[in-house]
């Protein structure tokens, strides 16, 4: 069984601070979903360009989009984790 650090909620925060933290957390989630949506669109566009015969002239663009799509997702995921850790650090303190 793994032991985890016990944390307690900072009690010096007022309601306005809690609401700001919630807004920031939701904004972080929305931003990640925007990165994910962009990943899906770029990946789908790259696959479509490669699969449709009429668009074979843009084969290089399709390959480029397939390479860029995972990079976009990775950037979004790393940013999400980074901001999430900073939010937790702000409103929690070690016991």
C-alpha positions as CSV (number, residue, x, y, z in Angstrom):
1,X,0.0,0.0,0.0
2,X,1.4,3.4,-1.0
3,X,1.4,6.2,1.4
4,X,0.6,9.6,0.1
5,X,1.3,13.0,1.5
6,X,-1.5,14.4,3.6
7,X,-2.6,17.8,2.5
8,X,-5.0,20.2,4.1
9,X,-6.9,23.0,2.4
10,X,-5.7,26.5,3.1
11,X,-8.2,28.1,5.3
12,X,-7.0,31.7,4.7
13,X,-8.7,31.8,1.3
14,X,-12.0,33.6,1.0
15,X,-14.9,32.7,-1.3
16,X,-13.7,35.0,-4.1
17,X,-10.4,33.1,-4.1
18,X,-12.1,29.7,-4.2
19,X,-14.2,30.9,-7.2
20,X,-11.1,32.2,-8.9
21,X,-9.4,28.8,-8.5
22,X,-12.5,27.0,-9.9
23,X,-12.6,29.4,-12.9
24,X,-8.9,28.8,-13.5
25,X,-9.3,25.0,-13.3
26,X,-12.2,25.0,-15.7
27,X,-10.3,27.3,-18.1
28,X,-7.4,24.9,-18.0
29,X,-9.7,22.0,-18.9
30,X,-11.3,24.1,-21.8
31,X,-7.9,24.9,-23.1
32,X,-6.8,21.3,-23.1
33,X,-10.0,20.3,-24.9
34,X,-9.3,23.0,-27.5
35,X,-5.8,21.5,-28.0
36,X,-7.4,18.0,-28.3
37,X,-10.0,19.3,-30.8
38,X,-7.2,20.9,-32.9
39,X,-5.3,17.6,-32.8
40,X,-8.3,15.7,-34.1
41,X,-8.9,18.2,-36.9
42,X,-5.3,18.3,-38.0
43,X,-5.0,14.5,-37.9
44,X,-8.2,14.1,-39.8
45,X,-7.2,16.6,-42.4
46,X,-3.9,14.9,-42.9
47,X,-5.5,11.5,-43.3
48,X,-8.1,12.9,-45.7
49,X,-5.4,14.5,-47.9
50,X,-3.5,11.2,-48.0
51,X,-6.6,9.1,-48.8
52,X,-8.5,11.2,-51.3
53,X,-7.1,10.8,-54.9
54,X,-8.1,14.3,-56.0
55,X,-5.8,15.7,-53.3
56,X,-2.7,13.6,-54.2
57,X,-0.9,16.8,-55.3
58,X,-0.9,17.9,-51.6
59,X,0.7,14.6,-50.4
60,X,3.5,16.5,-48.6
61,X,1.0,18.7,-46.7
62,X,-0.8,15.5,-45.6
63,X,2.4,14.1,-44.2
64,X,3.2,17.4,-42.5
65,X,-0.2,17.4,-40.8
66,X,0.3,13.9,-39.6
67,X,3.6,14.9,-38.0
68,X,2.2,18.1,-36.5
69,X,-0.9,16.5,-35.0
70,X,0.8,14.5,-32.2
71,X,3.0,17.5,-31.4
72,X,-0.1,19.7,-30.9
73,X,-1.6,17.0,-28.5
74,X,1.7,16.7,-26.6
75,X,1.9,20.5,-26.1
76,X,-1.7,20.6,-24.9
77,X,-1.2,17.7,-22.5
78,X,2.1,19.1,-21.0
79,X,0.5,22.6,-20.6
80,X,-2.5,21.0,-18.9
81,X,-0.4,19.1,-16.4
82,X,1.9,22.1,-15.8
83,X,-1.1,24.5,-15.0
84,X,-2.8,21.8,-12.9
85,X,0.2,21.4,-10.7
86,X,0.5,25.1,-10.2
87,X,-3.2,25.4,-9.3
88,X,-2.8,22.6,-6.7
89,X,0.4,24.2,-5.3
90,X,-1.5,27.5,-4.8
91,X,-4.4,26.2,-2.8
92,X,-2.9,23.3,-0.9
93,X,-0.1,23.2,1.6
94,X,1.7,20.3,3.2
95,X,0.8,19.2,6.7
